[in-house]
Amino acid sequence: MTSERVNPPGLSPPAGFSHAVVATGSRVVFLAGQTALDADGKVVGQTLPEQFEKALTNLLTALTAAGGTPSDLARVTVYATDVAAYRTHAAELGRLWRKLAG
């Protein structure tokens, strides 16, 4: 099995990782953890929902560039540094997920 690294031009240039890796011989795509970075590598969004939306958009951009769709996702882990804010905004984050990923 070989692998292809996918780094879409619309995402911040990766340093020490790839945005997506496609394993050939079978079709498995591994996505790198995404944050709220714009294409220039700057954090965007002042609130947790704004940053979540950007990070999810980045994840879906890498997935699409690797030939996948949101329905192909097997698992997504979300890390938050402020658990209270995450709980406060959970409903809004769910709406953003449904809007972007279905």
Secondary structure, 3 states (H helix, E strand, C coil): CCEEEECCCCCCCCCCCCCEEEECCCCEEEECCCCCECCCCCECCCCHHHHHHHHHHHHHHHHHHCCCCHHHCCCCCCCCCCHHHHHHCHHHHHHHHHHHHC
